[in-house]
Amino acid sequence: MSSLTEQIRAALADVKDPATGNRIVASGQLAGVVADDASQRAELVVHVISPGYPHQPELDAAIRTALAGLSLASLTIDWQLRVPFKPPRADLARLPTVKNVIAVAAGKGGVGKSTVSVNVAMALAGLGAKVGLLDADIYGPSVPKMLGAADSEATTAEDGGGISPARYRGMPVMSVEYFVEPGKAVIWRGPMIHKLLTQFLEDVQWGELDYLVVDLPPGTGDAQLSLCQLIPITGAIIVTTPQEVALIDVRKAIDMFGKLEVPVLGVAENMSLYCCPACGHKAEIFGAGGGRRLAQEFGVPLLAQIPLEPKVAYGGESGRPVVEDAPQGEVAKAFFELAAQAALAASVRSATGPKRSSLLRTVD
């Protein structure tokens, strides 16, 4: 007669992850089984593929249903995060310790792209992922301001082997802001931007990360092209506000990523609705439905609709992002939902999608 461990593995052989459709035994998501034949007690270790994984209750139910016929005295499931990734080609392996790169982009400035980048990165960290943040907005770096005082400043690594990034609440962060004189403009041509981004990718000691969130500059310029040529990007979050004047430029950004062969994970509609804290009146200051229309037009998910909230602006000015300062508030919950949905989309692509690639030609 087979052991209880073998019976459990056999019973779970056809159970699939709801997000990827992969069988949890064959894929290794069932990472461990400890079973006692005498007491009929079992403990499982099961990996979830993304932080804040929304299908965990569904997967839990499927596992328990599959094991119901074994009449176990007790069943304990230890859920652990293990983010999937696809190794890049050798010539693109500039970030060997980073599993996934998520770019945050916008067609134009003023839509809250950097705010989204900072809060998404901190939300992912809050959900248990290992996260780094690269401020690639060369001409308008604002990430350091939004994060407040650093635990440690960016400096030459102790072993002399590159750059040790700044750290905020334990999260590694790099920005051009650390290398320019305060108040001075960055006036660089494309080759200089390419060189700086190459250094940020190759020389910074990022450490083991599930996600590197990259805050791109607005528009469709040299920084976006350089980044996409240097490393394979798992996917991009497109940030917009609801009104048509923003959508005009956002469409160009989505078209750019299509030409650069970068998947769009979805759309984040920022400043979607204002709710007066005094009277509760709700107003659609920047129009309504733009993000949803854009997502439908390009066949991508609407990841979140983020309310217009004074606490967001205060958090950016004070160095305490809203997901940290007011985590139970409506806007923070929207950021956590955005982070979880974007991470899930990235993980599904890594677990099921085609081999990662990067643009090797120049886009005219």
KEPA-681432 format. One record per residue: residue in one letter; x, y, z of N, C-alpha, C, O, CB in turn. Coordinates in steps of 0.02 Angstrom, whole numbers, plus 50000, padded with zeros to 5 digits. Each point is the difference from the previous one (the first is absolute). Last residue first. Glycine has a CB too. Layout:
<atoms>
AXYZXYZXYZXYZXYZ ...
</atoms>
This chain:
<atoms>
D506255267348239500015006649968499495004650031499945005849979500454989049914 V500964984250219499335002049977500035007049972500225004750034499234987850053 T502484987349934499825006850016499315001649972499864998649942501355004950060 R499614971450077500075004849945499815006950025499705000850053500044990249862 L500104989750221500715000749982500115004849943500575001849985499604986750055 L497925004750170500115003049934500755000849987500365002950042498535003149964 S500214974250150500075007250004500155002749930500294996549958500115002950163 S498444977450024500455002849949500075007450011499665002950043500024988149874 R499334983750202500115007250003500505002149947500494996649985499255003350137 K498584978949852500665001750025500115007549997499845003249950500594985650014 P497035004450050500574998149958500665002150032500015003950048499274997249851 G498684994650272500105003549937500594997649961500354995450022499135014250030 T499714983450175499664996849943500185003049932499894996849949499205000750128 A501785009550146499864992850010499744996649937500074993949993499715008650126 S500675021149890500634996550013499894992550004500434996149980500015013950080 R497685004149917500415000349939500654996150009500214996549954499295014750018 V499144991050215499674995649951500405000049935500094994749970498785007550083 S501825012650114500164993150017499694995149952500304995049982499785008350137 A499445019849859500704998849984500184992750013500354996949961499935015050067 A497574995350033500065000049927500724998549979500124996249952498945012050040 L500534994550237499704993849976500074999549924500174994749974499015005550122 A501525019650007500464994650015499734993349975500374995949975500045010450125 A498205012649881500575000549954500504994450011500264997149952499595015350046 Q498324989050149499774998149933500575000449950500064995749956498795008450072 A501565002950196499864992949998499804997749930500224994749977499435005950142 A500715022649920500624996250006499884992549993500374996649965500095012450109 L497655005249929500405001149939500634995850003500174996649951499375015050038 E499164988850203499674996149948500385000649934500104995049965498795006750092 F501855011450121500144993050014499694995549947500304995149979499765007550144 F499445020249866500704998849981500204992750013500354997049960499925015050065 A497594995050043500035000049927500724998749976500104996449950498935011750046 K500604994650233499734993549978500014999549924500124994649972499165004950129 A501315020949994500534995150012499774993149978500394996149971500045010750125 V498005010649896500505000849948500574995150008500274997449951499435014750041 E498554988350171499764997849935500545000449946500074995549959498795008250074 G501934992850222499585004749963499834997449931500304995349975500225013950088 Q500994981050108499304997650001499535004649961499414998449993500824996550117 P502165009549922499924993849963499284997449997499834996049956501325001350076 A500295025050011499284998750012499814993549964499595000249954500165012250059 D502554994349992499735004750049499274998750018499805001050057501005007449899 E500414978649879500344999450064499665004250054499924997950057501154999849883 V498215003049837499924993050019500344998550066499844995050033500105002049848 V500245024750020499354998850031499904992750019499644998650048499915010949886 P502905002450065499494998149951499364997550034500024997250055500895000049864 R501025019150167499654994250027499444998249951499445002650008500845000650113 G501165016449863500444994249998499694993850031500354995250016500595012549988 S498145015449956500284998550066500494994250000500354998850049498615005749999 E499835002949754500385005750025500374998350065500555002450011498625005249937 G499384976449951500565001349955500445005750025500614999849991498694996149916 G498724998950212500494994750007500605001149956500574998650020498524993750008 Y499095022449953500355001050063500554994750009500555001650022498415003550029 A499614992649766500455005749990500415001350063500605001349997498595003849921 V499174978650098500514997749952500515005649989500614998750002498554993749942 K498935011550189500514996350036500554997549953500564999050022498574997750062 P498875014549833500535004450026500564996350037500575002350000498575006550009 E499384980649789499985000350073500565004550025500584998849983498914989650023 L499114999249773500385006150014499935001650074499445001350024500385003249857 P499984969750022499655006350013500495005850008500594999150016498504994550040 I501154983849792500275002950061499685006750013500045004549958501054989550025 Q498554981549882499785007049995500165003250067499714998350052499364999149864 A501964979349946499745003550058499765007049980500255002949952500524990550124 L499884989249764500274997250062499715003350062499894996650050501155000849888 L498164996949808500015006150040500194997750071499594997150036499525009049892 P501624979649847499595001150059500035007250025500505003449993499704984750037 V500035006049706500404998750060499565001450061499495003449994501594999649946 G498525000949811499924993150022500444998250059500254994450004499455002849882 F499925024449991500614996249988499974992950025500494996349994500135014450013 E497505004250015500255001349932500614995749983500074997649944499505014050066 Q499504988350210499604996249953500265000849928500004995249962499005006150114 A502015011550093500144992950011499624995749950500284995249973499925007150149 L499355020749878500664998749974500184992650007500264996949953500095014850076 R497654995950065499965000149927500674998349969500044996349950499055012350056 R500834993750227499644993949979499964999749923500094994849971499255005350137 G501595019449990500434994250010499684993649976500334995849969500185010050127 G498205014249901500545000049950500454994050006500194996949949499775015450053 G498004995050134500024994249955500574999749951500024995449959498805004850052 A500395023650095499864993250024500094994949944499865001349942499345003450142 G501615022750004499604995949956499934993050027500204998650057500175008249846 F500805009550220500354999149937499614995749951500294996649957500785004750104 I498035003750155500325006349981500324999549931499985004849961500224997750159 E497854985750017500464997549949500355005949968499815002249945499474987450034 A499515007050274500045003849938500534997049954500554998450022499095012050038 K498764986250188500484997249953499975003849934499465001449974500434987450081 H499495015850225499815000849930500554997449954500595001350012498715008650018 G500704991750219499914993649967499805000549927499904994849967499815000750142 C500905021750068499294998649989499874993349965499434997849997500415014449996 A502404994850080499555003650045499274997949991499654998750049501145010949949 P501094982549867500034997150067499515003350049499844997250052501355000249926 C498614998849748500115005350049500014997150071499514996850020499935011649903 C501244979449844499484999750051500165005250054500514999550034499264988149943 Y500915006149749500155003750061499404999650047499435001449980501345006449957 L500384976949845499425002650034500215003750063500454997950035498844992749920 S502315000249887499374998149966499395003250030499505001249965501034988150008 M502095010850042499565005850010499314998849970499715004549969501305003150030 N500594975349900500145004050059499525006050002499765002449948501454994050050 E498974978149884499685006549993500085003850065499704998350051499464997249865 A502184983649955499825002750065499715007049989500355004549976500564988850083 V499484983049780499935007250008499825001850072499574996750030500085004349849 G501794976650011499345003050009500055007450011500545003049998499064986350049 L502164995049882499654996250052499295002650010499554996250019501545001450036 V500565002349725499655004850044499594995950049499544996549981500425012649930 P502384983749947499304998950016499725005650045500355002250045499834985449943 V501835014349828499914999850073499264999050014499595004249979501425003350040 E500274996249764499854993150021499974999350076500214994950028500355001149868 L499685024149959500584997750038499914992950027500434997450036499805014449994 K498034999249851500574999749954500634997550034500434997049968499075012549969 G498584993750196499874994849951500584999249952500204994449984498585007950026 F501275015250143500164993750031499854994149954500354994950002499425010150110 M499645016549813500734999450006500194993350030500454996649975499645015850037 D497634993449978500264998249934500764999150002500274995549967498785010849979 I499925001650246499834993049991500254997649932500264994449994498735006950079 A501265021449973500444996150044499874992549991500464996149997499585013550086 K498565005649806500674999949969500484995850041500424996449973499375015049979 R498064992550134499974995449943500674999549965500204994649977498595008250007 V500955013050186500084993350026499974994949944500364995050001499135008650108 D500085019349847500714998550006500124992950026500504996949983499725015250036 I497554995249959500325001049935500734998050003500254996549956498955012850019 L499444991450222499984993849963500345000649932500284995149975498665002050083 A500755021850086500534995650024500034993749958500554997449987499305007050129 V498475010949839500635003349984500604996050026500545000449973498885010750031 E498304982250042500244998349933500675003249984500404997049964498425001850001 Q500474995450293499785004349946500354998449934500554997349999499235011550085 P500544980150143499424998149959499885004049938499674997649954499854998750150 T502984998549990499415002950033499414999149953500104998449941500615010150126 T501574975249949499645005449967499505003150049499854997150052500284997349836 V502054985850078499645004550045499665005549959500325003049957500494994550137 I500214975949873499885006449966499565004350045499444998050018500684996649867 I501694983750144499385002950025499935006949967500465004150004499604989650108 A501414983649802499945007150017499305001550027499504997549976501355005349936 G501004974250068499405003449979499985007150025500395002050043499024987149956 T502524995649998499454995350007499355003149976499604996749967500984997950130 I501875011449808499525002550050499414995350002499704998349948500665013750032 P502374986149944499314998049985499545002350056500114998350058500314991849877 I501875023549997499754994450040499304997949976499655004149971501024999950129 L500635012949783500514997450046499784993850038500404995650013500015015949998 Q498225001649834500544996849963500514996650045500344995449980499505013149932 C498345004150175499724994249966500534996349959499924994149986498985011650011 L501675014550114499844994950049499764993649966500194994450019499515014550063 S500735010249783500614997050028499844994350048500314994749997500265016449992 L497625001349921500334996049949500624996550028500104994149988499465013749924 Q499325007650227499584994049988500344995349950500034994050011498945012850013 A502065014050017500054995650059499604993649990500234994650016499925015550057 D499815007449759500614996050002500034995250059500254994449993500325015049951 G496964999149994500665002449982500564995150010499914993949999499685017050030 T497764994749995500274994349962500705001749975500125000449940498714996250024 G499475012650257500135000449928500294993749971499954994650029500215017449986 P500274995550246499415000149956500205000349927500565002149983498805003750108 P502264981650083499785006949986499384999949957499874995049966501325009150043 L499234975150157500245002849937499815007349993499505002250030500434986549918 D500444992650255499615006049985500315003349939500525003250004499164998450118 V500364972149976500375005449966499535005749983499524999149963501304992549990 V499504985050217499525004849972500395005949972500415003050034498684993450048 L501484977049976500305006649996499495004549966499854999149940501354996450056 Y498564979650140499795005149953500465006150005500175002250055498644993749953 D501684984150112499444997349960499815004949945499834998049944499764995550156 L502925004850013499365003549997499494996049960500174996949950500435014150059 E502064989650114499494995449976499325003550003499765001750054500914988249984 G501465026249935499824994450043499464995749969499775001449945500555005450155 W500905013949819499295000050018499834994650051499535000750038500235003749850 Q502395010050023499914993650035499284999750027499875001750058501384997749972 V499835014549752499665000650064499904993050030499774995549965499665015249998 D501544993149817500465001350055499675000450068500344999450051500355006649868 E498174989949862500574995450005500405000850065500274995250026499785005049851 L497995013550069499814993049993500584995350014499914994850031499245008649885 F501125020350086499514998350052499834992649998499864996950052499685014749941 Q501864996949837500354999750065499524998150056500184996150044500635012649916 T498284994849828500424994049998500364999250067500054994450026500105006749850 L498635018450091499564994450013500394993449999499864995550040499195010849909 L502145013349995499795000150070499564994050017500104996750051499975015849948 K500594990649776500574998250041499814999750074500204995450035500565009849881 H497645002449928500124992949991500574997650045499964994750031499645006249849 I499965022050112499464996650035500114992449996499924996550050499285013049924 M502265003949903500125000850072499474996450041500164996850050500395014249928 P499204989849785500554995650021500175000550074500184995050031500275006249854 G497795013550021499864992950004500574995650023499904995850044499305006349868 R500975023350163499764996949938499924992550011500194997350052500385011749879 W499265011450261500384994549970499684997849934499395000249992500974996150123 I499485020650105499955001549928500444995049963500595001349986499195011150035 V499044993550233500374994749964499895001149926499444999349974500424992450123 A500065027350112499664996149948500464994749972500615000949995498695009049977 K500705000650285500315000749934499654995449949499814994450016501295008550039 G498434998550187499755005849964500295001049931499805004649965500055000450143 P501564980150058499305001950011499815006449962500375005050002499684989650110 E501844988849795499965005350050499275002250008499665001149950501525002750023 V499444971049952499995006849973499925005050056499734998550053499774997349839 F500464980050134500635001549965500015006949968500485001749965499634986250015 Y498035000550137500584999350045500655002549970500505000650035498934989750016 E498485008849828499995005450049500614999850046500225005150025498534994849971 V500624983249843500485004949977500055005950048500505003650000499274993049882 S499514979150210499735005749963500565004549977500525000450033498424999150034 M500264975250073500515003849964499675005449958499474998949971501294991050026 V498794991050225499755005249955500595003449966500515001350032498475000550041 P500164975750102500525003249961499715004749948499524998349965501214991850053 M498205002750228499924999249927500555003549963500115006050012498654993250003 G500865001050230500294993849977499974999049925500294995149975499415000350134 R499525024649994499624994550033500254993249975499614995349993499385012350018 Y502215007549854499445003150035499564994450027499724996149962500315014349964 R502614994049958499494995650027499495004050040500185004350041500654986249964 A501185011949779499705002650061499474995150024499754995949961500475016150002 P501744977149894499435004749994499805002950067500174997350053499444996349849 S502844998450003499524997850050499415004949999500115005950013500804988750060 I500964999049730499655005050039499524996750048499614995649981500495012649925 G502274980849989499415003349975499715004950048500355002950041499434987149893 G502054995350131499714996849941499365003149978499514996549988501024993350047 G500965013850164500235003549941499704997549935500205002049946500834999950115 D498494992150175500494995749966500285003149937500404997049965499004993250081 E498945021150082500584998950043500534995849966500605001050011498654999950087 A499105014749756499954993950040500644998850038500545001749976498664993549941 T499935029350018500404994749971499984994050045500085000650061500675007749883 T497135006950076500725000950007500374994649962499694995349975500155010150137 A497575006249977500354996549946500755001650005500195005750011498784994749915 E499625001050302500075003449936500344995549949500344995250017499725015750043 S498284982650156500715000649982500035003049930499574998649958500764991450114 D497645010350038500344996350053500765000349989500395000750047498604991749967 A499445027549890500254993349986500304996850062500285003550042499944999949840 A497765015950091500694998850020500204992849989499634995450017500275013750068 G498064998049767500245003150062500734998450013500404999149954498465000150090 L499564995249765500164994950050500275002850064500064996350050500164996049857 M499225021049899499394996750021500124994750054499544998350037500025003649849 K502285009950013499585004650038499394996550028499815001150058500595008349870 P501004978349925500315001150066499595004750044499934998850060501184999349888 V498114998149825499924994350046500335001250068499684998750051500284993949850 S500015021349890499645002250060499924994450051499735001250055499675006949875 P501885001749821500004994850052499675002550064500205005050028500864990249922 G499145012449794499595002250056499974994850055499464997650017499875009149905 Y501974990949875499935007350002499585002550059500025005950016500094994049860 I500334976350086500645003650000499915007550010500385003150037500084988149888 D498254986550140499755006449974500585005050002500065003850048498734993849991 A501204979450045500315001249935499735006349967500125001249941500034986650045 D500024998550258499735006349975500375001749936500545002950001499175001250116 L499834972150022500475003949959499655006149972499514999549963501124990150007 L499094990650238499685005549963500545004049964500465002650031498594998050052 G500394972850039500445005749992499655005249957499524998449965501514994350047 V498254983750149499885005249950500565005250000500265001850053498514996449958 K500104976550080500635003650003500025004849941499974997949943500634992350115 A497085000850069500484999149946500655003750015500015004750040499054993949878 G498825001250216500474994650012500524998849946500404995550007498724999650057 L499105022349972499674993649987500494994150003499804994349988499375011849942 G501565016650092499554998750055499634993449994499794997150050500085015049961 A501524995349813500414998250058499564998350060500144995450038500785012049920 L497995000649853500274993349987500444997750058499964994250020500005008149857 A499255019750133499454995250009500254992949988499834995550039499335013349926 M502315008949992499924999050072499434995150015500034996350049500415015249970 A499944994249755500604996750027499914998650075500154994550023500565011249890 V497615006849981499994993149977500594996150029499924994450025499495009149869 N500505019650146499504996450040499934992849979499874995650042499535015149974 V502105003549864500204999450070499514995850040500204995650038500365015649953 S498914993649783500604995850005500194998850072500124994450021500275010149870 V497845010750061499804993049990500604995450009499944994850032499155008849889 T501355019150084499604998250059499794992749996500044996350049499565015649963 S501434997349801500484998650053499664998150066500244995850037500565012249908 K497814998249871500384993949986500494998350055500054994250021499835008249858 G498325015750080500144996450062500394993649991499944995550041499045009450002 V500345012649793499464995350013500134995850063499614995650016500175004049862 G501675017950007499455002750041499444995250015499495002150028500795008549923 G501294987749821500135001450070499375002450036499505001849969501685001050001 K498774979749819500145007050013500125000950075499844995750040499465008049861 G500344974850005500105003549938500185007350010500305003149956498914989249992 A501444987250222499445004449984500155003749935500585001349985499125000050137 A501174975950055500085004949946499375004149990499464998150022501354994349923 V500724987650201499415004250010500085006049954500495003750005499364992750116 A501214976749893500075007149983499345003550013499464997349987501425000149926 I500384979250178499365003049985500115007549988500205003650046499164987750022 V502114983949944500035007349996499315002649979499744998149947501515001650023 N499834976450155499545003349955500105007650003500125002850053499054987849961 K502374994050099499564995449965499575003549946499964997649944500014995350159 V502575012350003499325002749997499564995549958500174998549943500285013250070 T501974986350021499674998650065499285002650002499684999650052501445000950002 P500395002349754499964992850015499644998450065499774994350008501285004549931 L499185020849879499714999950067499924992850023499434997550006499965013549972 R501464994149808500325005450039499745000350071500295003350043499855003049852 A499694978349885499984998350071500375005250041500494998450034499444989549937 L499725008749782499565004850032499984999250076499585003050034499744997249862 D501914985649950500215006849982499565005450031500165005949995500274989449899 A499114981150137500635001850032500205007249985500295003350043500064984849949 R497055005950010500574997849962500645002750032500005005050035499314994549859 P498724998350277500125003349935500574996649963500374996050028499215014850019 P498624977750134500685002749993500105003249931499774997249950500654994050129 K497265007150056500334996949943500705003049993500065006049989498824992049953 F499324998350280500345004549954500304995949943500104994050006500155014250087 P497964991650151500334996949942500355005249957499855006050003499284985049998 V500375008850273499835003549938500364996749941500614999450001499225011350062 R499284982250188500574998649956499835002749932499594997149963500744992550102 L498675009650210500075003749937500634997849963500555000050028498845009850022 Q498964975550126500625003949994500045003349931499774997249950500814994950130 W497704993650109500035003749937500635004350000500115004050045498634996149945 D500344976850138500455005750010500105003549933500324997349955500284996950143 I497464988350014500345002449940500415006350017499725004950024499364990449902 T499684981350198500265006850008500375001949936500414996249974499695002550152 L498054981849978500385002349942500205007250011499575004350008499824987649915 S499594983950215500125007249997500425001649939500414995949978499525005150148 A499104977649900499805002550066500115007650004499605003550032500694985450020 L499174997949714500545002050044499735002650066499475003250003501234999649898 S498354985349884499755000450069500555001650051500084996650050499034995249919 L500815005549779500504996850043499805000150073500324996750042500555006549876 G497885007549899499934992850000500494996350044499904994150014499675007149873 A500515022850075499434998050043499934992550005499824997450052499615013149917 L502145004149900500244995550054499444997450044500124996350047500945010049952 A498575009049818500374994449971500214994950053500064994149986500345013549923 T498575012850159499524995749966500344993749972499734994550005499585015649966 R502035006650125499624996450052499484995349969499874994650025500315015150054 I501075004349776500444995150033499614995850050500064993950002500925013949983 A497915010049909500134994649952500444994650031499894994049989500015014249917 A499675011650218499404995849995500114994149953499784994450014499515015750009 D502435005949994499924996550064499414995149997500054994350021500455015650040 L499825004849760500484994649998499964995850064500064993949997500705013049929 E497905012350064499784995249949500474994049997499774994349994499715015149941 P501105008850205499424996350027499754994749951499814994550021499885015550044 Q502125004149860500194995250052499394996450030500054993950010500935013350015 H499275010549795499684993549989500174994950054499844994149993500185008349886 P500885020850102499275000250012499654993349994499434999350022500615012249935 Y502504997650125499704995649949499254999350010499784997350051501304996549941 G500855020150107499295001650002499604995749952499495002249975500805009450057 P502104987349895499805002950065499275002249999499765002849950501425001050068 S499644975649826500065007350003499795002550068499604996850034500185004049843 I500254975750057500435002849948500085007650003500415002849964499254987749966 V500054988650262499575004449960500465004149955500575001450019498524999150071 H501284974350038500235006549977499445003849965499634997149959501544998450030 V498864984650211499775001749933500245007149983499915004650040499084987749972 V501274985550172500295006549983499815001449928500194996349955500785002450128 L497874984550119500235001549932500345006849998499825004650038499254988449915 E500164985750230500185007049993500295001149930500454996349978499785004850147 A498154979450026500435002149944500115007550002499575003950018500004986649913 R499474985050212500075007349999500495001949945500494996549987499265004250138 Q499524976949967499645002749942499985007650000499515003149980499804986550019 S501814993850153499515004950024499565002849944499505003350014501284999550077 A500914980749858499654997650060499445004750021499454997850014501604996650022 D500445010649780499534994749984499594997850060499424998249993501364998149918 D500315027950027500104994750048499474994649988499405001350008501105006850077 A500785013149764499404996350019500184994350047500514996849992498955006149898 V501405020349960500194996350060499374996650026499535003350021501425004850008 V499995005249734499474996250033500304996350059500474996249992498895002549900 G501235023349917500164995350052499394996550028499475003050005501525003950022 A499045008749786500724999950015500194995050054500584998350007499455013549960 L498134994949837499964995850060500724998650020500324995449974498554999349995 Q501095016649843499665004450048499834996350065499995003050054499555003549850 G501524984549889500385001150061499685004950048500305001650052500694996049882 S498244992549848500365006449996500445001450060500415004649999498654999749932 A499544975950053500494999949945500425006449998500594999849983498644992949953 V499025006150223500504994950014500545000149947500605000350016498534992650041 I498995021549923500435002150056500534994950018500525001850026498535004750017 R499864999849712499884995250054500505001250056500605000649988498964991049930 N499575028049910500534995050011499814995450058499725002250050501145005849906 G497925011949964499804993649971500524994650007499904994549975499415011849946 T500615017950158500444997849946499754993849964500184998849942500765006050121 A497845005650122500245005549958500384997649939499935002849946500135004250156 P499044978150070499475003349963500245005449952499685001449950499594996350146 D502034979549974499985006950023499485003849960500034999849938501204999850097 K498484973849994500345005249963499975006750035499535001550035500214992449860 V500064977150144499805006650025500425005449965500614999449998499054995750114 D500564980549863499615003749950499755006850024499645003449964500034985749989 A501644995750187500355000249935499645004349948500325003149958500124985650067 L499105004650216500075007049980500295000849929500115005549977500044997450143 A499544975749988499345003350002500035007149974499505002649974500194990250122 A502324994849928499594997249946499335003449996499745001449946500844987750067 R500855016550164500275002549937499594997449941499885003749952501264996850098 I498304991350162499855007149995500245002849933499645003649966500444997550159 Q500464976749928499285000649985499815007349992499605001749956500184987850109 E502415005650003499904998249930499275000649980499855002249944501134990150062 T499565011150220500305005349959499894998649926499835004649962501034997350127 L498494981950065499535005549999500275005849958499635003349964499954993350150 S501304979149820499995004250061499505005649992499765001549945501444995750077 S498474978949851500405006149996499935004050064499504999550036500355000849840 M499994972450103499575006050000500445006250000500515000250036498574993650026 
</atoms>
